[in-house]
Each structure stands twice: as structure tokens, then as C-alpha cells.
Amino acid sequence: MVQLEQFTTSVDHVLSRMRALETHLPPRDGLAVFNRVYLAVTEAFDRRLSAGAFPDAEAAIALDVRFAERYLRVAEDDHAPACWRPLLQFRRHPGVRPLQFALAGINAHIGHDLALAVVDACRTLDCEPSDLEDEFERVGDLLVSLEERIREELMPGPDLLQIADPLTHLLGAWSMERARAATWSAARTLWALRRLPDVAEEFTDRLDAAVGFASRMLLTPLPD
């Protein structure tokens, strides 16, 4: 196994990179909205890790770091798979609300990146996806609670009902629980296909495109 200290340093490094993004991205930029959400997620993960909430800390850190690295590659290098392109394309659109940006980023990151991060972590730790299932569920529980808070904080107030009504309709079709379950199935499939690289690549491309389509729907501009 890789030394735990190496992973702990990596979590600190991930946090510093997210904080650096927060300082230079314009506050209303769609990527900045998601970055604030993800920074809060990672800080909460770090606090729970320090409190001993993850029985297998090594596995939890490996999964968290590999997961974050995929987002940071998009944010820092503009290396964007299809699932992230709608957010990057619409990030300054005046008709897209902060809640839409946050959930489109979560959709891309959970629906696509997390499945690949499970595979990355399995390779790092030389283990099977089943060995990471408990940590996957604990991280998922944290994401669900934060998604609920995001909806509460970013949903427009009663003075903006002309926005909130179509927004509620649009976002009601997306579910963290469904995304999380689909991601675990995708991760297990990718792991099973690891010795068939052509098939695995085709599956990954199709997953990327499907998640990107959902993100584009979440970013439908709404009237003022």
C-alpha cells in the first residue's frame, strides 16, 4: 500500500489549488460557483477525515484525491471532456442562474469523473471496486447533504418566482441519488473492461457524452 502521509499531503495540495482558483475566478463565473461548492465539499471531507469518520482513511483519501484531480485538470488547464464543456461554454451567460452552474458541475463531476476516479483509486491501491464501496458510500452521503444545502442557498427567493418556477421544474428532473447509483455501476463496468481497452474507451466516451447532454439541459437559460 502507498503511505498514508503521501495522500494526506495530496489532500492539502488539492485544497490549496481550489483556494487559488477561488481568488482569481470572477465571483459570478459559472466555474467559480462550482469551485466554491467543491471547495466546501473538500473542506468538509478533510474535517471528517481528521475526526476519524472514514475507517479506511487510505482508501478514502485515494478516492478523494483522484476524484479532485479530474476536476482540477478541467479548471486549471481547460482540458475539458464533453461532460464539462456546457459549463465552460455557458459560464458567463446572464440567463443561467448560480444554482444551475453548481448542479451542472456536480452532474459532470459525479456522473463522469467519479466513475473514472474509482478506477484510478483501484489502480493506485491495487484493489477491487468492492474494496472501496464503503468509502464511496460515505463520500456520497457527504455530497448528498451538501447538494441539499446548495439548493437551499442558491434557489431564488419568493420575490423571483418567475425564475424559481421554471427553475424548480428544470432541476427537479436531476437527482444526486440516481447519479450516484449510476456512477457506481459505471465504475464497476469500467473495471471489468480494463483488459479490453477499446471497449472501455468506447464506454467512457458514451458515458461522457450522456452526462454532457444532461449538463447542457441543466444550463438552459431562463428568462429575467
Disulfide bonds with the S-S distance in Angstrom:
none
